[in-house]
Amino acid sequence: MKRIYSIVSALLLLCSSPIVAQGEAGSIFLLISPGARAGGMGEAQVAVANDAYASYWNPAGLAFQDGSELAIMHVNWLPNLADDMYYEFLGYRKKFDNLGTLGGHLIYLNLGEQVRMDEYAQYQGKFTSYMMAAAISYSSKLSSSSSFGLNAKISYQHLVELGTGAEKGKGTSTDFGFDIGYMKKGWLRPEIDMGITMTNIGPKVSFIDPDQADPQPTNLTFGFAYEAFKNENNSFKIVYDVDKLLVASYPDMDWDGDGLIGGYDSNGKESIKNNNYNKNGKLETAHKDPLYKAIFTSWVDDWLLGGDIDRAPAGEDSDRKIGGWEWAGDANGNGKRDSEEMINTATKYGAKFGDKNWGIYNEWGQKEVGSADDRSIQGELDKLVHNFGMEYWYSTYFALRGGYYFDKTGKISNPTFGVGLRFSNYGFDFGYTSGEPGHPLTNTMRFSMNVLF
């Protein structure tokens, strides 16, 4: 299973917010944003959603659209990371009188060709990985100025045919979920529209090992669109979306303050096996909350919940104890706490957890005792993803767009630009993501087309 996750981490790096990914969720390809129009506007569309791409951005927006429309998009994904990855999107919507609007979309992401290695790092040939999803949408008006929308979706991920070494089964996953959306035209003021979506709601995603299942990337978005001015030939709109990933993830933590990680079974009895719990029956090893809890706990999991963190450098196992070492001083003069500069206070002073001589660091010089108190609400604010955009239209034929995508945790801060052309029943859009040289998203170009009929 580690082999499968290494593929996903390498190939989907920074595909969207929380890539989150950052290992917290599965099916993260569902967060890749379709539409060159959205791509040029900083990927802010939840309060706009006035074309066939609404089936992805906010299904509630379909209710305000008449007639039928087909939308297609192509993009070479993460061009600075790989040259054989591409993303395709096909969307459709049609309004039915006295019923509402039906729509849907198809997504296909090709991850390119991979090299297969066994557990001994021996070459075993090549294989191709890909992911796809399909959604059916329904939307209806609640009033002349408000609407709701629903998506039912199914996704399939084909990462590798077989596991590596002792891993049994196939590296594929089929999952289902749904989205809900709401839109309000003229919210607070006639020129302000507001949209809300909760997407990717469903059971956990698992491949070979169900015990390593990850939650779907359930995402809550608030969107606002302000029409700054509009006359016969010109219009200008400013848009803003803020995203919150509803995934609550915890590292190894001392929840009950006894200085140890686990040591008990789920019934609170001391145990050698299955001892990942504390004496209160609370799980202390790394875990994620189920969706019904994460909807609430994801807002405070990096702030109020949990205890001191049992840290360890990458590639090292935690020692399942909090602190116990003190810093002897910067002997090598590099200004950092290194493992050779740490002193075991249990050996030196005979100290135990809670004693005044008990060290606050681990053996690698990372602070553990009191690390819970160091967390603040800023940690939660940092996880929000912000999308800013603007769009200028000359008549109904030509559009100029700009935007900015900011994700502090995911280290994404990319400006975007775009243009649009409309004539007859055809629309063509181009979106470009700029950024620092070498960033995986830099130089991403989206091309899309809309057809009304």
C-alpha positions as CSV (number, residue, x, y, z in Angstrom):
1,M,0.0,0.0,0.0
2,K,2.9,2.4,0.6
3,R,3.9,1.9,-3.0
4,I,0.4,3.0,-4.1
5,Y,0.4,6.1,-1.9
6,S,3.9,7.1,-3.1
7,I,2.6,7.2,-6.7
8,V,-0.4,9.3,-5.7
9,S,1.8,11.7,-3.7
10,A,4.3,12.2,-6.5
11,L,1.8,12.6,-9.4
12,L,-1.0,14.6,-7.7
13,L,1.2,17.0,-5.8
14,L,-0.5,20.3,-5.4
15,C,-3.5,19.3,-7.6
16,S,-5.6,21.4,-5.3
17,S,-5.9,22.5,-1.8
18,P,-5.4,20.5,1.0
19,I,-3.9,18.1,-1.0
20,V,-4.6,18.0,1.3
21,A,-3.6,16.2,0.3
22,Q,-1.0,16.2,2.3
23,G,-2.1,12.7,2.8
24,E,-5.2,13.5,4.7
25,A,-7.8,12.4,2.1
26,G,-8.3,9.9,-0.8
27,S,-9.7,10.5,-4.3
28,I,-8.0,13.9,-4.3
29,F,-8.3,14.1,-8.1
30,L,-11.9,15.1,-7.5
31,L,-10.5,18.5,-6.4
32,I,-8.9,19.3,-9.7
33,S,-10.9,22.3,-11.1
34,P,-12.3,22.1,-14.6
35,G,-13.0,24.9,-17.0
36,A,-10.6,27.4,-18.6
37,R,-12.9,30.2,-17.5
38,A,-12.6,29.2,-13.9
39,G,-8.8,28.6,-14.4
40,G,-8.4,32.2,-15.5
41,M,-10.4,33.5,-12.5
42,G,-8.4,32.0,-9.7
43,E,-10.7,29.0,-9.6
44,A,-13.5,31.0,-8.0
45,Q,-16.9,29.9,-9.4
46,V,-19.2,28.7,-6.7
47,A,-21.3,31.9,-6.8
48,V,-21.0,32.3,-10.6
49,A,-21.8,28.8,-11.9
50,N,-23.8,30.0,-14.9
51,D,-22.7,27.4,-17.6
52,A,-22.5,23.7,-18.0
53,Y,-19.5,23.6,-15.6
54,A,-22.0,24.3,-12.8
55,S,-22.5,20.6,-12.5
56,Y,-19.0,20.5,-10.9
57,W,-18.8,24.0,-9.3
58,N,-22.3,24.4,-7.8
59,P,-25.2,22.3,-9.2
60,A,-27.6,24.9,-7.8
61,G,-26.5,27.2,-10.6
62,L,-28.0,25.0,-13.2
63,A,-31.5,26.0,-12.2
64,F,-31.0,29.6,-13.6
65,Q,-29.9,28.4,-17.0
66,D,-32.2,27.8,-20.0
67,G,-31.9,25.5,-23.0
68,S,-29.1,23.0,-23.4
69,E,-25.3,23.2,-23.3
70,L,-22.3,21.0,-23.8
71,A,-18.9,21.8,-22.3
72,I,-15.5,20.1,-22.9
73,M,-12.0,20.9,-21.6
74,H,-8.5,19.5,-22.0
75,V,-5.4,20.3,-20.0
76,N,-1.9,18.9,-19.7
77,W,-1.8,18.5,-15.9
78,L,1.2,19.6,-13.8
79,P,3.5,20.2,-16.9
80,N,6.5,21.0,-14.7
81,L,6.2,17.6,-12.9
82,A,5.5,15.2,-15.8
83,D,4.9,15.4,-19.5
84,D,2.4,12.5,-19.9
85,M,-0.3,13.5,-17.5
86,Y,-3.6,15.0,-18.9
87,Y,-7.1,15.8,-17.6
88,E,-10.3,15.7,-19.6
89,F,-13.8,17.1,-18.7
90,L,-17.1,16.7,-20.4
91,G,-20.2,18.4,-19.0
92,Y,-23.8,18.7,-20.1
93,R,-27.0,20.3,-18.9
94,K,-30.6,20.6,-20.1
95,K,-33.6,22.5,-18.6
96,F,-37.0,20.8,-18.5
97,D,-40.1,22.9,-18.0
98,N,-42.0,22.2,-14.7
99,L,-39.2,19.7,-13.7
100,G,-36.0,21.6,-13.3
101,T,-32.5,21.2,-14.8
102,L,-30.7,17.9,-15.3
103,G,-27.0,17.7,-16.0
104,G,-23.8,15.9,-15.3
105,H,-20.2,15.5,-16.1
106,L,-17.4,13.0,-16.8
107,I,-13.8,13.4,-15.6
108,Y,-10.8,11.5,-16.8
109,L,-7.3,11.9,-15.4
110,N,-4.4,10.0,-17.0
111,L,-1.4,9.7,-14.7
112,G,0.9,8.5,-17.4
113,E,3.3,5.6,-17.4
114,Q,4.8,4.2,-14.2
115,V,7.7,1.9,-13.6
116,R,6.9,-1.2,-11.5
117,M,9.4,-2.3,-8.8
118,D,9.2,-5.2,-6.5
119,E,10.0,-5.1,-2.7
120,Y,13.7,-5.6,-3.6
121,A,13.7,-2.6,-6.0
122,Q,13.9,-4.9,-9.0
123,Y,12.5,-3.7,-12.3
124,Q,9.2,-5.4,-13.1
125,G,8.0,-3.6,-16.2
126,K,5.7,-0.6,-16.7
127,F,2.0,0.1,-16.2
128,T,-0.4,3.0,-16.7
129,S,-2.4,4.7,-13.9
130,Y,-5.6,6.6,-14.4
131,M,-8.7,7.9,-12.5
132,M,-12.2,8.8,-13.6
133,A,-15.5,10.0,-12.2
134,A,-19.1,10.5,-13.4
135,A,-21.8,12.6,-11.9
136,I,-25.5,13.1,-12.5
137,S,-26.9,16.5,-11.5
138,Y,-30.4,17.9,-10.6
139,S,-31.3,21.5,-9.8
140,S,-34.5,23.4,-9.2
141,K,-35.4,26.9,-8.0
142,L,-36.7,27.4,-4.5
143,S,-37.8,30.9,-5.4
144,S,-37.2,33.4,-8.2
145,S,-33.8,34.2,-6.6
146,S,-32.7,31.0,-4.9
147,S,-32.0,27.4,-5.9
148,F,-30.6,24.1,-4.7
149,G,-28.7,21.4,-6.5
150,L,-27.6,17.8,-6.0
151,N,-24.9,15.6,-7.6
152,A,-24.7,11.8,-7.3
153,K,-21.3,10.6,-8.4
154,I,-19.2,7.5,-8.8
155,S,-15.4,7.4,-9.1
156,Y,-12.9,4.8,-10.1
157,Q,-9.1,4.9,-9.4
158,H,-6.7,2.5,-11.2
159,L,-3.3,3.0,-9.6
160,V,-1.7,-0.4,-10.1
161,E,-2.9,-3.9,-11.0
162,L,-1.2,-5.7,-8.2
163,G,0.3,-4.8,-4.8
164,T,4.0,-5.1,-4.0
165,G,5.5,-7.9,-2.0
166,A,3.1,-9.1,0.7
167,E,0.4,-6.7,-0.4
168,K,-2.6,-8.7,-1.6
169,G,-5.3,-7.6,-4.0
170,K,-5.4,-4.8,-6.7
171,G,-4.6,-1.2,-6.4
172,T,-8.0,-0.1,-7.6
173,S,-10.9,1.6,-5.9
174,T,-14.6,2.2,-6.8
175,D,-16.4,4.7,-4.6
176,F,-19.6,6.8,-4.6
177,G,-20.6,10.1,-3.1
178,F,-22.7,13.2,-3.6
179,D,-22.6,17.0,-3.6
180,I,-25.1,19.5,-2.5
181,G,-25.3,23.2,-3.4
182,Y,-27.3,26.4,-2.8
183,M,-27.3,29.7,-4.6
184,K,-28.9,33.0,-3.8
185,K,-29.2,35.8,-6.3
186,G,-29.2,39.3,-4.9
187,W,-27.9,38.3,-1.5
188,L,-27.9,41.4,0.9
189,R,-27.7,43.7,-2.2
190,P,-29.0,43.2,-5.8
191,E,-25.5,43.1,-7.2
192,I,-24.2,40.4,-4.9
193,D,-24.7,36.6,-5.5
194,M,-23.8,34.0,-2.9
195,G,-23.2,30.2,-3.3
196,I,-22.5,27.4,-0.9
197,T,-21.4,23.8,-1.7
198,M,-20.4,20.7,0.2
199,T,-18.8,18.3,-2.2
200,N,-17.4,14.7,-2.1
201,I,-19.6,13.4,0.7
202,G,-19.4,9.7,1.0
203,P,-17.7,6.7,2.6
204,K,-13.9,6.2,3.0
205,V,-11.7,5.4,0.0
206,S,-9.6,2.2,0.3
207,F,-7.4,0.2,-2.0
208,I,-5.6,-3.0,-1.0
209,D,-5.9,-2.5,2.8
210,P,-9.2,-1.3,4.2
211,D,-7.4,-0.4,7.5
212,Q,-5.5,2.3,5.6
213,A,-8.7,3.8,4.1
214,D,-8.8,7.6,3.8
215,P,-11.8,9.8,3.9
216,Q,-13.1,11.4,0.7
217,P,-12.0,15.0,0.2
218,T,-15.2,16.5,1.6
219,N,-15.0,20.2,0.9
220,L,-17.1,23.1,2.1
221,T,-17.0,26.3,-0.1
222,F,-18.5,29.7,0.4
223,G,-18.6,31.8,-2.7
224,F,-19.5,35.5,-3.4
225,A,-19.8,37.3,-6.7
226,Y,-20.1,41.1,-6.9
227,E,-21.1,42.8,-10.2
228,A,-19.2,46.1,-9.8
229,F,-20.8,47.6,-12.9
230,K,-22.8,46.7,-16.0
231,N,-24.1,48.7,-18.9
232,E,-25.0,48.0,-22.5
233,N,-21.5,47.2,-23.7
234,N,-19.4,46.5,-20.6
235,S,-19.6,44.5,-17.3
236,F,-17.1,43.8,-14.6
237,K,-17.5,41.2,-11.8
238,I,-15.4,40.4,-8.8
239,V,-15.6,36.9,-7.2
240,Y,-14.2,35.2,-4.1
241,D,-14.4,31.6,-2.9
242,V,-13.1,30.3,0.4
243,D,-12.6,26.5,0.8
244,K,-12.5,24.4,3.9
245,L,-11.6,20.7,3.8
246,L,-13.8,18.8,6.2
247,V,-11.1,16.2,7.1
248,A,-10.0,16.0,10.8
249,S,-6.6,14.3,11.0
250,Y,-4.4,13.7,14.1
251,P,-0.8,12.6,14.5
252,D,0.3,10.4,17.5
253,M,-0.9,12.5,20.5
254,D,-1.0,12.2,24.3
255,W,-4.7,12.9,24.7
256,D,-4.9,12.1,28.5
257,G,-1.6,13.8,29.6
258,D,0.1,10.7,31.0
259,G,3.2,11.2,28.9
260,L,2.7,8.0,26.8
261,I,1.0,7.2,23.5
262,G,-1.4,4.3,24.0
263,G,-0.6,1.4,26.3
264,Y,-4.2,0.3,26.7
265,D,-6.8,-1.4,24.6
266,S,-10.1,0.2,23.5
267,N,-11.7,-0.8,26.8
268,G,-9.1,1.0,28.8
269,K,-7.2,-2.1,30.0
270,E,-3.4,-2.3,29.9
271,S,-2.3,-4.4,27.0
272,I,0.7,-5.4,25.0
273,K,-1.2,-5.9,21.7
274,N,-3.8,-3.5,20.2
275,N,-2.5,-1.0,22.8
276,N,-3.1,2.2,20.8
277,Y,-5.6,3.6,23.3
278,N,-5.3,5.4,26.6
279,K,-6.9,4.4,29.9
280,N,-10.0,6.2,28.9
281,G,-10.4,4.2,25.7
282,K,-9.4,7.1,23.5
283,L,-7.4,6.4,20.4
284,E,-4.0,8.1,20.7
285,T,-2.1,6.8,17.6
286,A,-2.5,8.7,14.3
287,H,-6.1,8.6,13.0
288,K,-8.8,10.5,11.2
289,D,-12.3,11.2,12.3
290,P,-15.3,9.8,10.4
291,L,-17.2,12.3,8.3
292,Y,-20.1,12.7,10.7
293,K,-17.6,13.9,13.3
294,A,-15.1,15.7,10.9
295,I,-17.8,18.1,9.7
296,F,-17.4,19.6,13.2
297,T,-14.0,18.6,14.4
298,S,-12.1,19.7,11.3
299,W,-12.6,23.3,12.4
300,V,-10.6,22.8,15.6
301,D,-8.5,19.6,15.1
302,D,-5.3,21.7,14.7
303,W,-6.2,24.0,17.6
304,L,-8.2,22.7,20.5
305,L,-8.4,18.9,20.1
306,G,-5.8,16.4,21.0
307,G,-2.8,16.7,23.3
308,D,1.0,17.0,23.1
309,I,2.4,15.6,19.8
310,D,4.8,12.6,19.7
311,R,7.1,13.8,16.9
312,A,9.8,12.0,14.9
313,P,11.9,13.0,11.9
314,A,10.9,11.7,8.5
315,G,11.8,8.0,8.2
316,E,12.0,7.5,12.0
317,D,9.4,5.8,14.2
318,S,8.1,7.7,17.2
319,D,9.1,6.4,20.6
320,R,5.5,6.5,22.0
321,K,6.5,8.8,24.8
322,I,6.3,12.6,25.3
323,G,9.6,14.4,25.9
324,G,12.3,13.0,28.2
325,W,15.3,14.9,26.7
326,E,16.9,18.2,27.3
327,W,19.2,20.3,25.2
328,A,22.8,20.5,26.4
329,G,23.6,23.5,24.2
330,D,24.6,24.4,20.7
331,A,27.9,22.4,20.8
332,N,28.4,22.4,17.0
333,G,27.4,26.0,16.6
334,N,24.7,25.5,13.9
335,G,21.9,27.1,16.0
336,K,19.8,23.9,16.0
337,R,19.0,21.1,18.5
338,D,20.7,18.0,17.1
339,S,20.4,14.5,18.4
340,E,24.1,14.5,19.5
341,E,23.4,17.5,21.7
342,M,20.5,16.0,23.6
343,I,20.6,14.5,27.1
344,N,18.3,11.8,28.4
345,T,16.9,13.3,31.6
346,A,15.6,9.9,32.8
347,T,19.1,8.6,32.8
348,K,20.8,11.8,34.1
349,Y,18.3,12.8,36.8
350,G,16.2,9.7,37.3
351,A,13.3,12.0,36.3
352,K,9.9,10.8,35.4
353,F,7.2,12.4,33.3
354,G,5.8,15.4,35.1
355,D,9.0,16.0,37.2
356,K,10.6,19.5,37.0
357,N,13.7,17.9,35.4
358,W,11.8,16.0,32.8
359,G,13.0,17.3,29.4
360,I,10.5,18.9,27.0
361,Y,12.2,17.6,23.9
362,N,12.5,14.2,22.2
363,E,15.9,12.7,21.4
364,W,16.0,14.5,18.0
365,G,15.5,17.9,19.6
366,Q,11.9,18.5,18.7
367,K,9.7,20.0,21.3
368,E,6.9,17.6,22.6
369,V,6.0,18.6,26.1
370,G,3.7,21.6,25.8
371,S,3.3,21.3,22.1
372,A,-0.5,21.2,22.5
373,D,-0.4,24.7,24.1
374,D,1.5,26.0,21.1
375,R,-1.4,25.3,18.7
376,S,-3.6,28.3,18.0
377,I,-6.6,29.3,15.9
378,Q,-4.0,30.5,13.3
379,G,-3.4,26.8,12.4
380,E,-7.0,26.5,11.4
381,L,-7.0,29.7,9.4
382,D,-3.9,28.6,7.6
383,K,-5.8,25.6,6.2
384,L,-8.4,27.7,4.4
385,V,-7.9,28.0,0.6
386,H,-8.7,31.4,-0.9
387,N,-9.7,32.0,-4.5
388,F,-9.9,35.5,-6.0
389,G,-11.0,36.4,-9.5
390,M,-12.4,39.1,-11.8
391,E,-14.0,39.1,-15.2
392,Y,-14.5,41.9,-17.7
393,W,-16.9,41.4,-20.6
394,Y,-17.1,43.6,-23.7
395,S,-20.7,43.1,-24.9
396,T,-21.2,39.4,-24.9
397,Y,-18.4,38.6,-27.3
398,F,-15.1,39.0,-25.5
399,A,-13.9,38.5,-21.9
400,L,-10.7,39.3,-20.0
401,R,-10.0,37.5,-16.7
402,G,-7.6,37.5,-13.8
403,G,-7.3,35.8,-10.5
404,Y,-5.2,34.6,-7.6
405,Y,-5.1,31.2,-5.9
406,F,-3.7,31.1,-2.3
407,D,-3.3,28.0,-0.2
408,K,-0.8,28.6,2.6
409,T,-0.7,25.0,3.9
410,G,-0.3,23.6,0.3
411,K,2.3,26.3,-0.5
412,I,0.3,27.5,-3.5
413,S,0.2,31.2,-4.4
414,N,-0.4,31.4,-8.1
415,P,-1.8,34.2,-10.2
416,T,-4.0,33.3,-13.1
417,F,-5.1,34.9,-16.4
418,G,-7.6,34.1,-19.1
419,V,-9.6,35.2,-22.1
420,G,-12.9,34.2,-23.6
421,L,-14.6,34.5,-27.0
422,R,-18.3,34.0,-27.8
423,F,-20.0,34.0,-31.2
424,S,-23.2,32.5,-32.3
425,N,-23.8,29.5,-29.9
426,Y,-20.1,28.7,-29.5
427,G,-17.7,29.8,-26.7
428,F,-14.0,29.3,-26.4
429,D,-11.9,30.0,-23.3
430,F,-8.3,29.9,-22.3
431,G,-6.9,29.9,-18.8
432,Y,-3.3,30.2,-17.7
433,T,-1.8,29.6,-14.3
434,S,1.4,31.5,-13.6
435,G,3.8,31.2,-10.6
436,E,7.4,30.7,-9.5
437,P,9.7,28.8,-11.9
438,G,9.6,25.1,-11.1
439,H,6.3,25.1,-9.2
440,P,4.2,22.1,-10.4
441,L,1.2,24.3,-11.3
442,T,3.2,27.0,-13.2
443,N,2.5,27.2,-16.9
444,T,-0.6,25.1,-16.6
445,M,-2.8,26.0,-19.6
446,R,-6.5,25.1,-19.8
447,F,-8.5,25.0,-23.1
448,S,-12.3,24.6,-23.1
449,M,-15.3,25.0,-25.4
450,N,-19.0,25.5,-24.8
451,V,-21.8,24.8,-27.3
452,L,-25.4,26.0,-26.7
453,F,-28.3,24.4,-28.6
